[in-house]
Amino acid sequence: MPTTAQEAVKPIKSGDNVFVHSAAAIPRHLIAAMTERHSEVRGVNIYIRYTLKVMLHIRT
């Protein structure tokens, strides 16, 4: 089991698709570790899902 962000992103290879979900918080350390590998991998697609909750109870 990975113990660091750098170890966690080692399996990512060129051409992979990476999905990031920010339900609780964006995993900044993992994203930073991925960007540190920019010279090792090419064509990695990163998809970020960000959910906005419409607040219907607010009156204008």
N, C-alpha and C positions, 0 to 999 in steps of 0.2 A: 504494500500500500504506500502511495507517495506520501512523503513527509514535508515536502516543500512545493511551492508553486512551480518552480523550475522542473521538478521531477514530474509533477502532474501534467505538464504540457509536452513532455518528451514524446509521447506516442503520436502527436499531431504531425502529419506528413504532408508534403506538397499535394495540392489538389483536394484536401479534406474540406468538409463543411463543418463549421463549429457554431453551435447554437448557444447563445448566452441569454439567460432569463434574469430579469431584475425584479422578481416579485418582492424579495425582502431587501436586497441591496445588490448593486452591481459588484461582481467579484473583481475588484480593481487589481488585486495582486496576481490573479490568473491572467487577466488581460495584459498586464505589464510583462509578465513572464512570456506570453505569446509574442509580444512585440520585440522582446529581446532576441528572439530567434529569427528575425526578419531576413537575415543573410543565409539561413539554413533551409528555409522552406519557401516555396513559391505557389501562388495561386490558391491560397487558403481563403475561403469565403467565410466571413463572420457575419452571422445573423443575430441581431439583438432584438429581443422582444421586450417592449416597454408598454405597459398597460396604463392607460389613463382612466381614472374613474370619474364619470360624469356626476357631478354633485347636484342632483335634482332638488334637494331641499333648500338650496340657496334662493332667496327671493330677490328680484331686482327692483 
